[in-house]
């Protein structure tokens, strides 16, 4: 089992900032990619950002220039979210893909941006 624990979500005003954290624990062999996805009410889940073991990053066009994904030293990934907009409101999910292409997901953390 791999357990992903997210934290840092909450309620913020438009223009504010949040930093999401995701810590992975359990039977981790080797991480290939970690990332963040989000799902807004009535919408499909979408990719927000990913980061590979080689530090290559990928961002959705809607968050480029505002969000930054980074890795910590102990199977941890962060998402710094600046200049938040109401359309960023969603449940944010941490994702891990290991070298065997197994996918793991966190339980999600709610981010709400008010006008």
LINSULQUI-V148096 format. One record per residue. N is the residue number from 1. RES is the residue in three letters. OMEGA is omega in whole degrees, 0 to 359 (none if undefined). Layout:
# LINSULQUI-V148096
<<N/RES/OMEGA> <N/RES/OMEGA>>
This chain:
# LINSULQUI-V148096
<<1/UNK/171> <2/UNK/182> <3/UNK/178> <4/UNK/181> <5/UNK/179> <6/UNK/175> <7/UNK/175> <8/UNK/178> <9/UNK/179> <10/UNK/181> <11/UNK/180> <12/UNK/174> <13/UNK/175> <14/UNK/183> <15/UNK/180> <16/UNK/184> <17/UNK/172> <18/UNK/171> <19/UNK/177> <20/UNK/177> <21/UNK/176> <22/UNK/178> <23/UNK/180> <24/UNK/177> <25/UNK/179> <26/UNK/185> <27/UNK/181> <28/UNK/177> <29/UNK/179> <30/UNK/181> <31/UNK/173> <32/UNK/183> <33/UNK/168> <34/UNK/182> <35/UNK/178> <36/UNK/173> <37/UNK/178> <38/UNK/179> <39/UNK/177> <40/UNK/179> <41/UNK/179> <42/UNK/182> <43/UNK/175> <44/UNK/177> <45/UNK/182> <46/UNK/176> <47/UNK/174> <48/UNK/182> <49/UNK/175> <50/UNK/176> <51/UNK/182> <52/UNK/177> <53/UNK/176> <54/UNK/177> <55/UNK/173> <56/UNK/183> <57/UNK/178> <58/UNK/183> <59/UNK/169> <60/UNK/181> <61/UNK/184> <62/UNK/183> <63/UNK/181> <64/UNK/181> <65/UNK/180> <66/UNK/182> <67/UNK/177> <68/UNK/176> <69/UNK/180> <70/UNK/179> <71/UNK/172> <72/UNK/186> <73/UNK/185> <74/UNK/178> <75/UNK/182> <76/UNK/177> <77/UNK/182> <78/UNK/171> <79/UNK/176> <80/UNK/184> <81/UNK/179> <82/UNK/178> <83/UNK/184> <84/UNK/180> <85/UNK/178> <86/UNK/180> <87/UNK/173> <88/UNK/180> <89/UNK/183> <90/UNK/166> <91/UNK/182> <92/UNK/183> <93/UNK/172> <94/UNK/181> <95/UNK/176> <96/UNK/174> <97/UNK/180> <98/UNK/185> <99/UNK/175> <100/UNK/178> <101/UNK/173> <102/UNK/180> <103/UNK/176> <104/UNK/184> <105/UNK/170> <106/UNK/183> <107/UNK/180> <108/UNK/176> <109/UNK/186> <110/UNK/171> <111/UNK/180> <112/UNK/180> <113/UNK/183> <114/UNK/179> <115/UNK/none>>
